[in-house]
Amino acid sequence: MTHADWLQDFEAEAKHRAQREDPPWEQGARLHPDIAKSIQRFQVGEAGDGANLIAKAAGDDTYLAAVKLFVAEEQNHARMLAALLAAAGVPTIRQHWSDTVFVTLRRALGLRLELMVLLIAEVVALRYYRALRDGTGDPLVTQVATRILADEQRHVPFHCHRLRGRFPKAVRGLVFGAWRALLLGVAITVAVDHGPALRELGVRRKEFVADVLTAFDAALVTLE
């Protein structure tokens, strides 16, 4: 796919989202306290304005337009997670240390390195939202997680497309090794931090980390 193809994809999804009804928030949701805390933390992570990424994407109008629509999808995730928490009678939180670390790291880097950090977050999100979709048995939670997961499954190849060809063969092994080590550290941290929620969702911490690594390795193959 080209950047123009991706822009069409995001535009089509934006049109579909505008025409689709919201989940039935009025039916309410039941969240185990550990799962509620976990969702609060992911909601903070989805809520950024994307201004730094958008600024770095300037210079390629087609890619910039696609990035803006990507950011809009992430903001819609934050909106839906906030509405889901409200439906369960749970407030949102203003910040969490994990999001602060990610934002600080991403803002200090250029576009390529920011996308590398962002791809880590997206791959972790793939496994998390799959666990949330399959693990609660609550219809509203399942619907919200399904919608977000569908977006994340597009976001990973979108970022991979931009990163493809950006790593010279001479340093690719070293870069990918360091990148994978960082991913492993992040996956372990998330598995520990969200361990109680993952347990309630029926996912063991080791399983979570292993699945994240598998998804990341599959993404790396597309960059070679």
C-alpha positions as a Python dict, from the first residue, in 0.01 Angstrom:
ca = {
    (1, 'M'): (0, 0, 0),
    (2, 'T'): (104, 360, -61),
    (3, 'H'): (44, 657, 166),
    (4, 'A'): (-247, 744, -63),
    (5, 'D'): (-394, 398, -5),
    (6, 'W'): (-363, 443, 370),
    (7, 'L'): (-527, 783, 352),
    (8, 'Q'): (-821, 630, 165),
    (9, 'D'): (-841, 357, 428),
    (10, 'F'): (-854, 607, 713),
    (11, 'E'): (-1104, 825, 530),
    (12, 'A'): (-1331, 526, 470),
    (13, 'E'): (-1310, 429, 835),
    (14, 'A'): (-1385, 786, 946),
    (15, 'K'): (-1695, 788, 723),
    (16, 'H'): (-1803, 450, 859),
    (17, 'R'): (-1750, 567, 1218),
    (18, 'A'): (-1958, 880, 1158),
    (19, 'Q'): (-2246, 670, 1025),
    (20, 'R'): (-2229, 402, 1294),
    (21, 'E'): (-2420, 434, 1617),
    (22, 'D'): (-2232, 446, 1943),
    (23, 'P'): (-2238, 143, 2172),
    (24, 'P'): (-2546, 144, 2399),
    (25, 'W'): (-2391, 323, 2697),
    (26, 'E'): (-2730, 341, 2866),
    (27, 'Q'): (-2731, -34, 2929),
    (28, 'G'): (-2440, 10, 3169),
    (29, 'A'): (-2143, -215, 3232),
    (30, 'R'): (-2009, -426, 3516),
    (31, 'L'): (-1634, -403, 3569),
    (32, 'H'): (-1425, -588, 3822),
    (33, 'P'): (-1227, -324, 4019),
    (34, 'D'): (-894, -452, 3883),
    (35, 'I'): (-1020, -435, 3526),
    (36, 'A'): (-1161, -87, 3586),
    (37, 'K'): (-820, 35, 3709),
    (38, 'S'): (-654, -119, 3405),
    (39, 'I'): (-896, 48, 3163),
    (40, 'Q'): (-839, 382, 3338),
    (41, 'R'): (-467, 357, 3261),
    (42, 'F'): (-521, 262, 2897),
    (43, 'Q'): (-772, 544, 2858),
    (44, 'V'): (-506, 795, 2961),
    (45, 'G'): (-267, 648, 2705),
    (46, 'E'): (-522, 685, 2425),
    (47, 'A'): (-611, 1044, 2513),
    (48, 'G'): (-313, 1238, 2371),
    (49, 'D'): (-367, 1514, 2118),
    (50, 'G'): (-103, 1377, 1882),
    (51, 'A'): (33, 1728, 1815),
    (52, 'N'): (398, 1619, 1834),
    (53, 'L'): (350, 1330, 1589),
    (54, 'I'): (152, 1551, 1353),
    (55, 'A'): (427, 1814, 1357),
    (56, 'K'): (691, 1553, 1273),
    (57, 'A'): (482, 1419, 986),
    (58, 'A'): (477, 1759, 812),
    (59, 'G'): (641, 1767, 470),
    (60, 'D'): (441, 1485, 315),
    (61, 'D'): (84, 1608, 277),
    (62, 'T'): (-66, 1266, 210),
    (63, 'Y'): (107, 1099, 503),
    (64, 'L'): (26, 1398, 725),
    (65, 'A'): (-344, 1368, 642),
    (66, 'A'): (-336, 996, 724),
    (67, 'V'): (-157, 1064, 1054),
    (68, 'K'): (-423, 1317, 1153),
    (69, 'L'): (-693, 1057, 1092),
    (70, 'F'): (-491, 800, 1288),
    (71, 'V'): (-476, 1042, 1581),
    (72, 'A'): (-852, 1095, 1553),
    (73, 'E'): (-905, 720, 1583),
    (74, 'E'): (-688, 709, 1895),
    (75, 'Q'): (-886, 996, 2045),
    (76, 'N'): (-1207, 811, 1966),
    (77, 'H'): (-1067, 514, 2160),
    (78, 'A'): (-1012, 743, 2458),
    (79, 'R'): (-1366, 875, 2424),
    (80, 'M'): (-1518, 527, 2414),
    (81, 'L'): (-1310, 403, 2708),
    (82, 'A'): (-1417, 708, 2910),
    (83, 'A'): (-1781, 639, 2821),
    (84, 'L'): (-1737, 273, 2914),
    (85, 'L'): (-1596, 369, 3252),
    (86, 'A'): (-1883, 612, 3304),
    (87, 'A'): (-2131, 338, 3216),
    (88, 'A'): (-1976, 132, 3496),
    (89, 'G'): (-1980, 424, 3739),
    (90, 'V'): (-1601, 460, 3732),
    (91, 'P'): (-1421, 795, 3682),
    (92, 'T'): (-1132, 855, 3446),
    (93, 'I'): (-789, 949, 3582),
    (94, 'R'): (-579, 1246, 3471),
    (95, 'Q'): (-243, 1071, 3438),
    (96, 'H'): (-48, 752, 3495),
    (97, 'W'): (326, 709, 3520),
    (98, 'S'): (345, 467, 3226),
    (99, 'D'): (185, 718, 2988),
    (100, 'T'): (413, 994, 3116),
    (101, 'V'): (721, 782, 3037),
    (102, 'F'): (600, 695, 2687),
    (103, 'V'): (506, 1053, 2601),
    (104, 'T'): (837, 1191, 2728),
    (105, 'L'): (1035, 935, 2531),
    (106, 'R'): (839, 985, 2209),
    (107, 'R'): (860, 1365, 2218),
    (108, 'A'): (1236, 1356, 2256),
    (109, 'L'): (1284, 1164, 1930),
    (110, 'G'): (1252, 1215, 1557),
    (111, 'L'): (970, 1067, 1350),
    (112, 'R'): (1134, 730, 1285),
    (113, 'L'): (1222, 667, 1650),
    (114, 'E'): (884, 798, 1766),
    (115, 'L'): (711, 552, 1537),
    (116, 'M'): (930, 273, 1675),
    (117, 'V'): (816, 356, 2028),
    (118, 'L'): (458, 398, 1911),
    (119, 'L'): (465, 57, 1739),
    (120, 'I'): (558, -102, 2072),
    (121, 'A'): (251, 53, 2232),
    (122, 'E'): (29, -58, 1944),
    (123, 'V'): (148, -420, 1959),
    (124, 'V'): (90, -430, 2335),
    (125, 'A'): (-256, -283, 2277),
    (126, 'L'): (-339, -560, 2031),
    (127, 'R'): (-304, -825, 2300),
    (128, 'Y'): (-465, -616, 2570),
    (129, 'Y'): (-782, -537, 2379),
    (130, 'R'): (-810, -897, 2266),
    (131, 'A'): (-800, -1002, 2631),
    (132, 'L'): (-1058, -735, 2717),
    (133, 'R'): (-1282, -844, 2431),
    (134, 'D'): (-1275, -1210, 2526),
    (135, 'G'): (-1242, -1201, 2902),
    (136, 'T'): (-1521, -1009, 3075),
    (137, 'G'): (-1845, -1150, 2940),
    (138, 'D'): (-1997, -802, 2964),
    (139, 'P'): (-2170, -711, 2634),
    (140, 'L'): (-2076, -342, 2644),
    (141, 'V'): (-1711, -412, 2727),
    (142, 'T'): (-1696, -670, 2449),
    (143, 'Q'): (-1840, -429, 2194),
    (144, 'V'): (-1604, -144, 2286),
    (145, 'A'): (-1296, -369, 2289),
    (146, 'T'): (-1395, -521, 1954),
    (147, 'R'): (-1416, -180, 1790),
    (148, 'I'): (-1084, -64, 1932),
    (149, 'L'): (-910, -389, 1844),
    (150, 'A'): (-1024, -359, 1482),
    (151, 'D'): (-856, -19, 1462),
    (152, 'E'): (-536, -138, 1628),
    (153, 'Q'): (-512, -421, 1377),
    (154, 'R'): (-490, -155, 1105),
    (155, 'H'): (-260, 77, 1297),
    (156, 'V'): (26, -171, 1326),
    (157, 'P'): (66, -223, 947),
    (158, 'F'): (18, 152, 895),
    (159, 'H'): (322, 231, 1108),
    (160, 'C'): (515, -61, 962),
    (161, 'H'): (454, 77, 613),
    (162, 'R'): (613, 408, 707),
    (163, 'L'): (909, 235, 874),
    (164, 'R'): (975, -15, 594),
    (165, 'G'): (1306, 49, 423),
    (166, 'R'): (1426, 289, 695),
    (167, 'F'): (1680, 47, 842),
    (168, 'P'): (2003, -18, 643),
    (169, 'K'): (2103, -383, 631),
    (170, 'A'): (2434, -306, 799),
    (171, 'V'): (2265, -202, 1125),
    (172, 'R'): (1928, -374, 1095),
    (173, 'G'): (2016, -668, 1321),
    (174, 'L'): (2150, -440, 1594),
    (175, 'V'): (1856, -200, 1574),
    (176, 'F'): (1595, -475, 1568),
    (177, 'G'): (1765, -650, 1861),
    (178, 'A'): (1763, -336, 2075),
    (179, 'W'): (1406, -259, 1966),
    (180, 'R'): (1291, -608, 2061),
    (181, 'A'): (1466, -581, 2399),
    (182, 'L'): (1279, -257, 2468),
    (183, 'L'): (954, -423, 2363),
    (184, 'L'): (1021, -709, 2600),
    (185, 'G'): (1082, -470, 2886),
    (186, 'V'): (760, -284, 2812),
    (187, 'A'): (559, -606, 2779),
    (188, 'I'): (688, -733, 3113),
    (189, 'T'): (613, -399, 3278),
    (190, 'V'): (257, -397, 3144),
    (191, 'A'): (207, -761, 3244),
    (192, 'V'): (312, -678, 3600),
    (193, 'D'): (128, -345, 3622),
    (194, 'H'): (-192, -490, 3479),
    (195, 'G'): (-141, -838, 3621),
    (196, 'P'): (-451, -842, 3844),
    (197, 'A'): (-670, -735, 3551),
    (198, 'L'): (-513, -988, 3316),
    (199, 'R'): (-578, -1260, 3572),
    (200, 'E'): (-944, -1160, 3587),
    (201, 'L'): (-952, -1170, 3207),
    (202, 'G'): (-813, -1523, 3204),
    (203, 'V'): (-468, -1436, 3069),
    (204, 'R'): (-149, -1536, 3249),
    (205, 'R'): (132, -1278, 3259),
    (206, 'K'): (376, -1508, 3078),
    (207, 'E'): (117, -1576, 2811),
    (208, 'F'): (59, -1205, 2764),
    (209, 'V'): (431, -1133, 2721),
    (210, 'A'): (480, -1427, 2484),
    (211, 'D'): (186, -1321, 2267),
    (212, 'V'): (312, -962, 2250),
    (213, 'L'): (656, -1085, 2142),
    (214, 'T'): (502, -1306, 1872),
    (215, 'A'): (301, -1015, 1732),
    (216, 'F'): (606, -788, 1739),
    (217, 'D'): (824, -1042, 1561),
    (218, 'A'): (556, -1073, 1292),
    (219, 'A'): (566, -695, 1248),
    (220, 'L'): (945, -692, 1223),
    (221, 'V'): (936, -944, 938),
    (222, 'T'): (742, -693, 727),
    (223, 'L'): (1019, -434, 773),
    (224, 'E'): (1301, -645, 628),
}
